[in-house]
Every structure is written in C-alpha cells, then in structure tokens.
Amino acid sequence: MAQKLTSFLKGVREYAYPVLDKSAFMERGVLTPQEFVLAGDQLVYRCPTWSWEGGDPTKRKPYLPVDKQYLVTRNVPCARRAKMFEEEYEEEE
C-alpha cells in the first residue's frame, strides 16, 4: 500500500514539476538533467567508488542518457563494518 502511494506521489510530482531546461540550482537547489550528468561525471572521475548505472529499462527517464540513469557507490568502508572486522581480528589473536 505504501509503495503504491509513494509511486503515485512521485508521478504527481513529475507532472507538477516538469523537467528543468534552465538552471535553478542557486535559487531552489535543483539540477537540470544536463547539470546532473555533468556533476555525476565529475563525481565518477574524482571518486572511483562511484559509477553510473543504467537501471531497469522500464523505469528509465527519457531526459537522461540510457547508461546514466543514476549514480551508485560501492566498496566504501563504513565505521560499523570496520569495527566488526577489527573485533573479529582481535578475537583471533
């Protein structure tokens, strides 16, 4: 039920706020699709843990490149996981 409501609300939002063609980042903090792709390209270039993904073809947005639908990061250490490995290592000693 909650997933259907969320999906419906996303649809309403996309209808009410069409895709930007002029930058509104400074005024509203939102990116145009072109700005999103440029920012994502910089992120991927500077931080190798980030990469572009194409995602589910049925959910693709036509205003984004097919292979740049969203950004994902992998193999990033988190403090909780590092602590877990540290504790396991100490137990082995």
C-alpha positions as CSV (number, residue, x, y, z in Angstrom):
1,M,0.0,0.0,0.0
2,A,2.7,2.5,1.0
3,Q,4.7,1.6,-2.2
4,K,1.7,2.4,-4.4
5,L,1.1,5.7,-2.6
6,T,4.8,6.6,-3.0
7,S,4.7,5.7,-6.7
8,F,1.5,7.8,-7.2
9,L,3.0,10.8,-5.4
10,K,6.2,10.6,-7.5
11,G,4.0,10.6,-10.6
12,V,2.1,13.7,-9.3
13,R,5.4,15.4,-8.6
14,E,6.8,14.7,-12.0
15,Y,3.6,16.1,-13.6
16,A,3.5,19.2,-11.4
17,Y,7.2,20.0,-11.8
18,P,8.3,19.4,-15.4
19,V,12.0,18.7,-16.3
20,L,14.0,21.8,-16.0
21,D,15.6,23.4,-19.0
22,K,17.1,26.4,-17.2
23,S,19.3,26.1,-14.1
24,A,17.6,26.7,-10.8
25,F,20.4,25.4,-8.6
26,M,21.2,28.7,-6.9
27,E,17.5,29.6,-6.3
28,R,16.0,26.3,-5.4
29,G,18.8,23.8,-5.2
30,V,17.7,21.6,-8.1
31,L,19.6,20.5,-11.2
32,T,18.7,20.3,-14.8
33,P,19.3,16.8,-16.4
34,Q,22.4,18.2,-18.1
35,E,23.8,19.6,-14.8
36,F,23.1,16.2,-13.1
37,V,25.0,14.4,-15.8
38,L,27.9,16.8,-15.6
39,A,28.1,16.7,-11.8
40,G,27.9,12.9,-11.9
41,D,30.7,12.7,-14.5
42,Q,32.8,14.8,-12.2
43,L,32.0,12.6,-9.2
44,V,32.8,9.4,-11.1
45,Y,36.1,11.0,-12.3
46,R,37.2,12.2,-8.9
47,C,35.9,9.4,-6.7
48,P,36.4,5.9,-8.2
49,T,33.9,4.2,-5.8
50,W,31.1,6.0,-7.7
51,S,29.8,4.8,-11.1
52,W,26.8,5.3,-13.4
53,E,24.1,2.7,-13.8
54,G,21.5,2.3,-16.5
55,G,18.9,0.6,-14.2
56,D,15.7,-1.0,-15.1
57,P,14.7,-0.2,-18.7
58,T,11.1,0.2,-17.7
59,K,12.0,2.9,-15.2
60,R,14.3,4.9,-17.4
61,K,13.8,8.7,-17.7
62,P,13.9,9.8,-21.3
63,Y,15.7,13.0,-20.5
64,L,18.8,11.2,-19.1
65,P,21.3,9.1,-21.1
66,V,20.5,5.4,-21.1
67,D,23.7,4.5,-19.3
68,K,23.5,7.4,-16.8
69,Q,20.2,7.0,-15.1
70,Y,21.5,7.1,-11.5
71,L,24.8,7.0,-9.5
72,V,25.8,4.2,-7.2
73,T,28.8,3.9,-4.9
74,R,30.4,0.5,-4.0
75,N,33.1,-0.8,-1.7
76,V,33.0,2.2,0.6
77,P,34.1,1.2,4.1
78,C,31.7,2.2,6.9
79,A,32.7,2.6,10.5
80,R,30.4,-0.1,11.8
81,R,31.7,-2.7,9.4
82,A,35.3,-1.7,10.1
83,K,34.7,-2.1,13.8
84,M,33.2,-5.5,13.2
85,F,36.3,-6.6,11.3
86,E,38.5,-5.1,14.0
87,E,36.7,-7.1,16.7
88,E,36.9,-10.3,14.7
89,Y,40.6,-9.8,14.2
90,E,41.2,-9.1,18.0
91,E,39.3,-12.4,18.8
92,E,41.6,-14.4,16.6
93,E,44.7,-13.2,18.4
